[in-house]
Amino acid sequence: MSIGGAIALVLAALAIFWCIGAYNRLMELRNRIGAAFGQMDTALRQRAEQVQRLLEILRFDLPSEQITLDTLQAAQVESVAAAEAMRPRPTALDSIGKLVSAEAAQGAVMARLSALLDQHIELRERSDVQPLLMELKSIERQRSFARDCFNEAVRIYNAAAHQFPTRLLVGMYGFDVAGKL
């Protein structure tokens, strides 16, 4: 084998190893996004359970506010459905958009419910309502932290996917840009 052939073989081997390394790095970063979404998904499920319990209690005590409670129920169902749709591919932009929209709608209704409970202090202070509200606050902090972790994982993944020369391989490997929550 000539020196030129040996150099070409070494360069080809280096290119192959670099491609494998770039692929593995992108896979690891995409898996981190999935793990971060898993934490957020857990918080979303816990919140759904607590909201359902709260709704069951409040339906009897606030019969005049059924529209608000029904709106919260619908927003909760939409949020859960959006999270379920996102589970298989937590980097899919359309799924992320649906979850962001559902979370915004639910947040608006939760703010209305909080204002309503501020008008009914005796209801807020009841022994069966107060622990649920405290648990919801705790879950919301967990969800917010998990969302921040998710967005940081997305930022790192997107930065790696846009770096040259890895950017040349992104389309070939089938990696897409991930969206933030």
URKAJO-V531658 format. One record per backbone hydrogen bond with DSSP energy under -0.5 kcal/mol. CO is the residue of the C=O (numbers start at 1). NH is the residue of the N-H. Records with the same first field share a line. If there is no record, write none. Layout:
CO: NH + NH
This chain:
2: 6
3: 7
4: 8
5: 9
6: 10
7: 11
8: 12
9: 13
10: 14
11: 15
12: 16
13: 17
14: 18
15: 19
16: 20
17: 21
18: 22
19: 23
20: 24
21: 25
22: 26
23: 27
24: 28
25: 29
26: 30
27: 31
28: 32
29: 33
30: 34
31: 35
32: 36
33: 37
34: 38
35: 39
36: 40
37: 41
38: 42
39: 43
40: 44
41: 45
42: 46
43: 47
44: 48
45: 49
46: 50
47: 51
48: 52
49: 53
50: 54
51: 55
52: 56
53: 57
54: 58
55: 59
56: 60
57: 60 + 61
58: 62
62: 65
63: 66
65: 69
66: 70
67: 71
68: 72
69: 73
70: 74
71: 75
72: 76
73: 77
74: 78
75: 79
76: 80
77: 81
78: 82
79: 83
80: 84
81: 85
82: 86
83: 87
84: 88
87: 90
89: 92
92: 96
93: 97
94: 98
95: 99
96: 100
97: 101
98: 102
99: 103
100: 104
101: 105
102: 106
103: 107
104: 108
105: 109
106: 110
107: 111
108: 112
109: 113
110: 114
111: 115
112: 116
113: 117
114: 118
115: 119
116: 120
120: 123 + 124
121: 125
123: 126
126: 129 + 130
129: 133
130: 134
131: 135
132: 136
133: 137
134: 138
135: 139
136: 140
137: 141
138: 142
139: 143
140: 144
141: 145
142: 146
143: 147
144: 148
145: 149
146: 150
147: 151
148: 152
149: 153
150: 154
151: 155
152: 156
153: 157
154: 158
155: 159
156: 160
157: 161
158: 162
159: 163
160: 163
163: 167
165: 168 + 169
166: 169 + 170
167: 171
169: 173
170: 174 + 175
